Amino acid sequence: MTSQLESREAAYRDAMIGGRIKLLLLFLVCAAPVIASYLTFYVIKPEGRVNYGTLIEPPRPLPDVTLNQLDGTPFKLGALKGKWVLLTFDRAACEGACAEKLYMMRQVRTMQGKERDRLERAWLITDANQLQTQTIREYDGMKMLRAVDSPMAREFPAAADRADHIYLLDPLGNLIMRYPKNADPKKMHKDLGRLLKYSRIG
């Protein structure tokens, strides 16, 4: 009788261990694309590879704050998860350097060809002034969100002024890169093209 109980207990332990191993293998299979993309981009650095943008290490997970769209409806920042996001800050007047940034973001996305749908664009407007209708029409498809005095802005490092930069968010909602003032669109395109090529997320 004792030997039968011991056999049953051994069989039960074996079944539990086998189940745990299967769950672990399933987790690894599901997580593999995410792990591989981060290893490729952050750890494995082929000889001669140079990023144009400044990597933010470690990546900063952004809080899922609620901002407002132009019509006043709420928009949670977390809704952008699942896409790579080019993001910038600036005032509603958006003249000069601001207009150049928005144009560059649109063009860099277009330059990605068939991969462009993996990229989203977001403009966080730092005041309560009205936007010109022409600006709204010209950059149709860009998320235009009010971020007046938003504490979330502190998460975005800047050389001098946040409005100088275009930032990149990954599909997991992390801030991962910052582009310099008056960025070169060709170099941005090359950066993003390489990232989208090696990444299996977003």
N, C-alpha and C positions, 0 to 999 in steps of 0.2 A: 504493500500500500504506500509506504513511504517513497519507494522508488518511483511509483507512478506519479505521485505529487511532485517529486523533484523533476521528473521528465516534463510534466505539464508546465511547471514554473520556468524551466529552461526554454521550452518552446515559446512561452509567452514573452520571455525576455528577448528571445531572438526575433520574434515578430515585432516587438516594440522598436528594437534597434533597426530592423529592416525598414520599418515605417518612417523612422526619423531620417534615415539615410535617403530614402526616396523624396521626402519633403525638402531636404537640403539640396539634393540634385535638381529638383524642380525650381527651387529659389535661384540657384546658380544659373540655370538655363534662362529664366526670365530676366535676371539682373545682368546677364553677360553683355548685352548691347550697351547698356549704360556704363558699366565698368570699363569696357573696351574703349569707348569713345573718350572717357576721361583719362585713361592711361595713355592713349595715343596723343591727346592734346596737351596734357600737363606733364607727363612723365617721360614718354618716349620722344626724344627730340632728335630727328635725323640730322646728320652732319650738314651744316650749311643752312639749316632752317632758322629763320629770324622772323619773329612776329612784328608786324608794324605797330599794332595796337599794344598798349601796356596791359599785361595780364594782371588781374587782381587776385592775389594769392594769399590765403585760400579764397575760393569763391564765396561771395556774401549772399546768403539767402535773404531775400527781401520780404518784409512783412506784407501780409495780404491786406493792405489798407484799402479803404473805399474812397475813391475820388469821384468827381462829377464830370459828366460829359457836357458838351456845350449847351444842350437843352435842359441841363439841370438834373438829368436822371443819374442815379448812382452807378458806378462802375468799379468792381473790385479788381485790383491789380492782378490777383491770382487768375483772372479770366484769360490772361495772356499766356499762361502756362501751356506747354505743348508746341510752342513756336519759338524760334530764335527772334529776339526783339532788338531792333535798333531804337534807342531812346535818347531824347535830348530835352533839356530845360530851356525855356526862354519866355520873354514877355509876349503879350498878345499882339503888340504893334508889329513885331517880327520884320524888322527892316535890316538891310545890309547883311551882316554875318549870319543872322538868324535865318533869313531867306535862303542863303547859300547852304546852310546845314540841311534844311528841309529838302531842298533840291538834290543835294548830294545823297541823302538817305533814299530818296525815290530812285535816283539813277543807279546807285549801288545795288539796290534790290533788283531792278530791271536787268542789270548786267549779269545776274546769276542765272538767267535763262530759265530752263525747266525747273531749277531748284528755287526759284524766287518765291513760290507759295509757302516755302518753309520759313520765310522771313516776314515779320510784322514790323510796323513802324509806329512809334508813339511819341507824341509831343506833350510834355508836361508844362502847362502854361502857369507861370508864376505870379500872375496878377489877375484881377477881376475885370479887366477891360474887355471890350467887345473886339472880336476878330473881324477883319474885313471879309466881306462875302467872297471876293476874288481869291483870297488866301485859302478859304475853306474849299472852294471849288478846285483850285489848282492842286491841292494836296488831298484830294478825295481818296479815301481808303486808309488814311493815317488816323490812328487813334489820337484825338485831341482832348486832353483831360486837364481839368483845373487842379492845380497842386499848390494853391496859395498857402504859404506858411506850413506846408506839410512836414512833419517831423521825419518822414521817410527820406527826405532829401539829404539828410545827414549821412545816409548810407553810401552816398555817391562821392568818392574822393575826387578832388579837383586840384590841378596845378595852381590855379588862382581863383577862377570862377567856374561854377558848374556849367554855366551857359556856354563856355568855351568848347565843351566836349560833346562827342557822341559816344554813348555807352552801349554795351552789348549785354543782353540777358540771355541765358540759356533756357531750354524748354522746361527745366525743373524750377525756374523762378529764381535762379542765382545770378547775381551781377558778376561777370567774369572778365570784362575788358573795357578799357577806356581809350578812345582815339584822341589825338592831340588837336589843339586849336588849328583851324585852317587845314584840316586833314586832306591828304592826297586820295582822291576817290579810286584811282587805279590800284594803289597799295591796299586800300580797304577792301576792294573787290578781291584781290589776291588772297588776303587774310581770310575772308569769309568763304571764298571758294574752297580753300584748303580745309577749313573747319567743316563745311557741309559735306565735303568728300569723305572725310574720315569719321564723321559722326553718324551714328545710327539712331539718334534720338531727334525728335522734332521734325 
